[in-house]
Amino acid sequence: MRHLEMLGVDKQTRIELWQHIVETIEAYIANVGQARVAPELDPEKVRSLLTPMNFAQPLDPREAVDFVVQGLWRHQVHTPHPRYFGLFNPAPTTMGIAADALVAAFNPQLATWSHSPFAVELEQHLLRTFAYQFGYDLGKTDGTFTSGGAEANHTAILTALAHAFPEFARAGIRGLDEQPTLYVSTQSHHSFIRAARACGLGTDAVREIAVDSTLQMGAEALAEQIAQDKASGFAPFLIVATAGTTNAGVVDPISRIADVASRERLWLHVDAAWGGAAVFVTELRTILDGIERSDSITFDTHKWLSVPMGAGVYLTRHRDILGQTFRIAADYMPTDAAGLDVVDPYTHSIQCSRRFIGLKVFLSLAVAGWDGYGTVIRHQVAMGDLLRRELEASGWEVVNQTRLPVLCFVDRQNPEGKSVAFIEAVAREIVSSGEAWISTTRLDKDLPVLRACITNYRTGPEDIRALVRALNKARKKFYGAKVE
Ligand SMILES: *Cc1c(COP(=O)(O)O)cnc(C)c1O
């Protein structure tokens, strides 16, 4: 029976292992707030930890687990830390952690319906639930869970191509008479540019439309570029509006962009990877007005719904388009469900063998409910507002305009406070102190800013004040060093 114990591990050891893992997870959740938020970055140190692991001597399960737990504790940015003010990476929900363990154990195969009817239908139920929240007509919607927003955006380009050019699936881009072009803003997520490469469109096919002073895509500039491209013999097929830019949380004027899309008969995709969660809160949902007119939507539940990575969603109101884009007959795939009114997920997705992504979303939503999520989202928006007030009271200038809790700021007190040198030095000081994690970015290419986002449902007023204290200290240090 030795072969069983190699991968299955004997029952007594298993029971002790589960218990140990539970205690490890609980200790992480309880104590991560006391850890340095960011580790020192030393590739040699990390590699030398791993070098002795040559797999010649089997380890005891607990020893192996403790090895990786120590590595993770010491060598990662603790995104679940309440002072991680970063890039939409949440502290995971408890139900999401539990769900991922269950999924690993049951290991449902979500390629075909017949292998996992419950899991597939549970995901379909969730997709309809989200589609309804975004204002889609339920009878006509379809969608798929994805690894994240990048895959959802890639799916959007592929479906828009299949919709505009029925011959694309067979003949590819080279079979088209006119070269397709798609429209994003200079503030859109870079995944569209990469997907354009992966689709064979090439990055030249991506038109980056200028944004106005509020960092929103200009609807007129968009219409002009489309007209110009048509006159030059290109074939525009897709417009992307962003609902909550990664840089600055800005929502494009969706309705005005939808007007352009319908006038030009182009596919409108709304990338609401992070900002989409605003639709679940009554007083915020109006910022997404017009999203119901889109042809497709990207929504990442592993961002503002705080589900563990990776859990993206692609939704569309074109019921047949995913099948037209992805369905390929394969003799070896199971046909047990032939004749039933069901869909095999692999015919609607870039992925084939697929993990049960939806369970962590389902269990999180089932336990928190809409009210629970509303409370969390409101709290995070309130923490964003508090941070804005505290920054301004300390002489920082917030330069982005959004109701969502992401702040881009510079120092208004000193002429140097807007320089790259200052911005980078302050961010480096904060990150290397281990007290908090923030980042830098550039707004519309040339304005360097500090960026802080409330991504963690555990972040409270004391964390906001600690960040502002750390910022003020770093600013003083920078100017102090100059004076000496
Ligand atoms: C995060 C993000 C993406 C990419 O999503 P991943 O889940 O990281 O693949 C796309 N668009 C926007 C606006 C995002 O914020």
Boltz pocket constraint, residues with backbone or C-beta under 6 A from the ligand:
constraints:
  - pocket:
      binder: B
      contacts: [[A, 87], [A, 88], [A, 147], [A, 148], [A, 149], [A, 150], [A, 151], [A, 153], [A, 189], [A, 191], [A, 242], [A, 243], [A, 244], [A, 245], [A, 246], [A, 271], [A, 272], [A, 273], [A, 274], [A, 300], [A, 312]]
      max_distance: 6.0
